[in-house]
Amino acid sequence: MNARTEPAPAEPDSATARPPLVRELLLVAGLFVLYKLGRRLATGHTDAAFANARHVWDLERALSLPGEGAVQSLLLHGDLLVRAANTYYATVHFPATAAFLIWLYLRRPGHYRWARRALAAVTAAALVLHLAFPLAPPRMLAAAGLTDTGRVYGPSVYGPPATDTLSNQFAAMPSLHFGWALMVALGLIAATRSRLRWLWLAHPLLTLLVIVGTANHYWLDSLVAAALLALALAVLRPPPRTTAPARVRRMPAAGAAAVPAHGPGAPPPSGAPAAPPELVEAGR
């Protein structure tokens, strides 16, 4: 036969096949419940949390890091700006991460597995640090002289620390707000091809300014989160980018007229019979 047959499409391997939806929902829900329970175990360490906060504050001054108050002063120029920062802190963290995972699950299953494992690793490491190193946020530290923007301007996601049973407010180190936002940006950069995909880095940058400006985190909280994510990504490599399959060139069927690949006056291909001289003269 003169016609080449196209190869059958390859079956998706385990690295690119979409994992079962029910299993993934149960897995993510289970990890979230364990994380919330772990945060509850870290409550009640008030003295250690404030002592650690003072150490972190002094360490940042020794390292000549910019004061968190410099960022907060920019937000306090207008009520609208500071309320927008509080709203971003309260409403973007979980929905943005969930939307990121859902999109990867539907469009990039291989990258979904990689991102889910990286987020789980960072969250587990953060939980260990929350238990081992309780830390009061700068909005609670009198020496910092910062405003609790959520309580003063709203909206706030926290109640009074003494009566708040839904969250652990002494879990500032590391900042999962920043760690997750950075993973969202890096995951979208790795999974997409657009020239503008690097603009996704605006999400962790804006998150960093928000968590520091609202006095919910120290600079060091974000640096530690970035270091934990770097360690996770050093072990968990993203899947290779997929490339479009090469087109299969079909040969003409038997008896079909071949289309010349050379123009008038061009030398015939090797092995082809030469045209008679009178036809060459007529074609000039």
C-alpha positions in Angstrom: 0.0 0.0 0.0 1.2 3.5 -0.9 -0.8 5.3 1.8 0.6 5.6 5.3 -1.8 4.8 8.1 -2.0 7.2 11.0 -0.9 5.7 14.4 -3.7 5.2 16.9 -3.8 7.9 19.6 -1.9 7.0 22.7 -3.8 6.1 25.8 -3.4 8.6 28.7 -0.9 7.4 31.3 -1.4 7.6 35.0 0.5 10.9 35.2 -1.9 12.7 32.9 -5.2 10.9 33.6 -7.7 12.8 35.7 -8.0 11.2 39.1 -11.4 10.1 40.4 -13.4 13.2 41.5 -15.0 11.6 44.6 -11.7 10.5 45.9 -10.2 13.9 45.4 -13.0 15.6 47.1 -12.7 13.3 50.1 -9.0 13.7 50.2 -9.1 17.5 50.1 -11.9 17.6 52.7 -10.0 15.3 55.0 -6.8 17.3 54.7 -8.7 20.5 55.5 -10.4 18.9 58.6 -7.0 17.7 59.9 -5.5 21.1 59.4 -8.3 22.8 61.3 -8.1 20.3 64.1 -4.3 20.8 64.3 -4.8 24.5 64.5 -7.2 24.0 67.4 -4.5 22.0 69.2 -2.2 25.0 69.1 -4.6 27.3 71.0 -4.0 28.2 74.6 -0.3 29.0 74.3 -0.7 32.7 74.9 2.5 33.3 76.8 4.7 31.4 74.4 3.0 33.1 71.4 3.7 36.6 72.7 7.2 35.8 73.7 7.9 34.4 70.2 6.3 37.5 68.7 8.8 39.7 70.6 11.7 37.5 69.4 10.5 37.7 65.8 10.1 41.5 66.0 13.6 41.9 67.4 15.0 39.6 64.8 13.5 41.6 61.9 15.0 44.8 63.3 18.4 43.1 63.6 18.1 42.0 60.0 17.2 45.5 58.9 14.0 44.3 57.3 11.5 47.1 56.5 9.0 47.8 59.2 5.5 46.4 58.7 4.3 49.9 59.7 5.6 51.4 56.4 3.1 49.3 54.5 0.3 49.9 56.9 0.7 53.6 56.7 0.0 53.4 52.9 -3.2 51.6 53.5 -4.3 54.0 56.2 -4.4 57.0 53.8 -8.0 56.2 53.1 -10.8 54.1 54.5 -11.7 52.6 51.1 -8.1 51.3 50.6 -7.8 49.7 54.0 -11.3 48.1 53.7 -10.3 46.7 50.3 -7.2 45.2 51.9 -9.2 43.6 54.7 -11.7 42.3 52.2 -9.0 40.8 50.1 -7.5 39.1 53.1 -10.9 37.7 54.2 -12.3 36.5 50.9 -9.5 35.7 48.3 -7.4 33.1 50.1 -9.6 30.0 50.0 -11.6 30.8 46.8 -8.5 31.5 44.7 -6.8 28.3 45.8 -10.0 26.3 45.2 -10.5 27.8 41.7 -6.8 27.1 40.9 -7.2 23.4 41.8 -10.5 23.0 40.0 -9.1 24.5 36.8 -6.0 22.2 37.0 -8.2 19.2 37.7 -10.3 19.9 34.6 -7.7 21.1 32.2 -4.2 20.0 33.4 -4.6 16.7 35.5 -0.9 16.1 35.6 -0.2 19.6 37.0 -3.2 19.1 39.4 -1.5 16.1 41.1 1.7 18.1 41.4 0.1 21.2 42.8 -2.1 19.3 45.2 0.9 17.4 46.6 2.9 20.6 47.0 0.1 22.4 48.8 -0.4 19.4 51.1 3.3 19.3 51.9 3.5 23.0 52.7 0.3 22.9 54.8 1.5 19.9 56.8 4.9 21.6 57.5 3.1 24.8 58.5 0.9 22.8 60.9 4.0 21.4 62.6 5.4 24.9 63.0 2.1 26.2 64.3 2.3 23.6 67.1 6.0 24.0 67.8 6.3 27.8 67.4 3.0 29.6 68.4 3.3 33.2 67.3 1.0 36.2 68.0 0.5 38.4 64.9 1.9 41.9 64.9 -1.6 43.4 65.3 -1.5 41.9 68.8 2.0 43.0 69.7 2.0 46.3 71.6 5.7 46.9 70.8 4.8 46.9 67.1 2.5 49.9 67.4 0.3 48.7 64.6 -3.5 48.9 64.0 -5.7 45.9 63.9 -7.3 47.1 60.6 -9.8 44.3 60.5 -11.2 45.2 63.9 -11.1 48.9 63.4 -12.3 49.2 59.8 -13.7 45.8 58.9 -14.4 43.3 57.7 -12.6 41.0 60.1 -12.4 37.2 60.0 -11.4 36.9 63.7 -13.2 37.5 66.9 -11.7 38.2 70.3 -8.8 35.8 70.9 -10.2 34.7 74.2 -13.6 33.6 72.7 -12.6 32.7 69.1 -13.1 28.9 68.9 -13.0 28.7 65.1 -9.5 29.7 64.4 -6.0 29.7 65.9 -4.9 33.3 66.0 -1.4 32.3 67.2 -0.6 30.6 64.0 1.2 33.4 62.2 4.4 31.5 61.4 4.5 30.6 58.5 1.9 32.5 56.4 -0.2 30.1 54.4 -1.9 33.1 52.9 1.4 33.8 51.1 2.5 30.2 50.6 -0.7 29.2 48.9 -0.8 32.4 46.8 2.8 31.8 45.6 1.9 28.2 44.7 -1.1 29.3 42.7 1.0 31.7 40.7 3.8 29.2 40.1 1.4 26.5 39.2 -0.4 28.6 36.6 2.9 29.7 35.2 4.0 26.1 34.9 0.7 24.9 33.4 0.1 27.6 30.8 1.9 28.9 27.8 0.7 32.5 27.5 3.4 35.2 27.3 1.5 37.1 30.0 1.4 34.1 32.4 4.1 35.8 34.6 1.6 38.4 35.6 0.2 35.7 37.9 3.0 36.7 40.3 0.9 39.8 41.1 -1.3 37.6 43.2 1.3 36.6 45.8 2.8 40.1 45.7 -0.5 41.7 46.5 -1.2 39.1 49.1 2.1 39.9 50.7 1.3 43.6 50.9 -2.1 42.8 52.3 -1.1 40.4 55.0 1.7 42.8 56.2 -0.3 46.0 55.8 -3.2 44.6 57.8 -0.8 43.5 60.6 -1.8 39.9 60.3 1.8 38.7 59.5 5.4 39.6 59.8 7.8 39.7 56.9 9.5 36.6 58.3 6.2 34.6 58.1 6.2 35.0 54.3 9.9 34.2 54.0 9.5 31.0 55.9 6.4 30.0 53.8 8.4 30.7 50.6 11.3 28.5 51.9 8.9 25.6 52.7 7.4 25.8 49.3 10.8 25.9 47.7 11.8 22.7 49.5 8.5 21.0 48.5 9.0 22.0 44.8 12.6 20.8 44.9 11.3 17.3 45.6 8.0 17.4 43.6 8.9 18.2 40.0 6.1 19.4 37.7 5.1 17.2 34.8 6.6 18.0 31.4 4.8 20.3 29.0 2.7 18.5 26.4 3.5 19.1 22.8 1.2 18.9 19.8 1.6 15.6 17.9 3.4 15.8 14.6 1.2 15.6 11.5 1.4 12.4 9.5 2.2 13.1 5.8 0.1 11.0 3.5 1.5 9.6 0.3 -0.6 9.8 -2.9 -2.6 6.8 -3.7 -1.8 4.5 -6.6 -2.7 6.0 -9.9 -3.1 9.6 -8.6 -1.2 12.3 -10.4 1.8 13.5 -8.5 2.1 17.3 -7.9 5.5 18.5 -9.0 7.5 20.0 -6.1 9.6 22.2 -8.5 8.6 25.1 -10.7 9.4 25.6 -14.4 13.0 25.6 -15.2 14.0 24.0 -11.9 16.1 20.8 -12.1 14.0 17.7 -11.7 14.4 15.7 -8.5 17.0 12.9 -8.4 15.8 9.8 -10.4 13.0 11.6 -12.2 13.0 11.6 -16.1 14.1 14.8 -17.7 11.6 16.8 -19.7 12.0 16.9 -23.5 13.9 20.0 -24.8 11.0 21.3 -26.8 8.8 21.4 -23.6 11.5 23.2 -21.8 11.8 25.8 -24.6 8.0 26.2 -24.7 7.9 26.8 -20.9 10.4 29.7 -21.1 
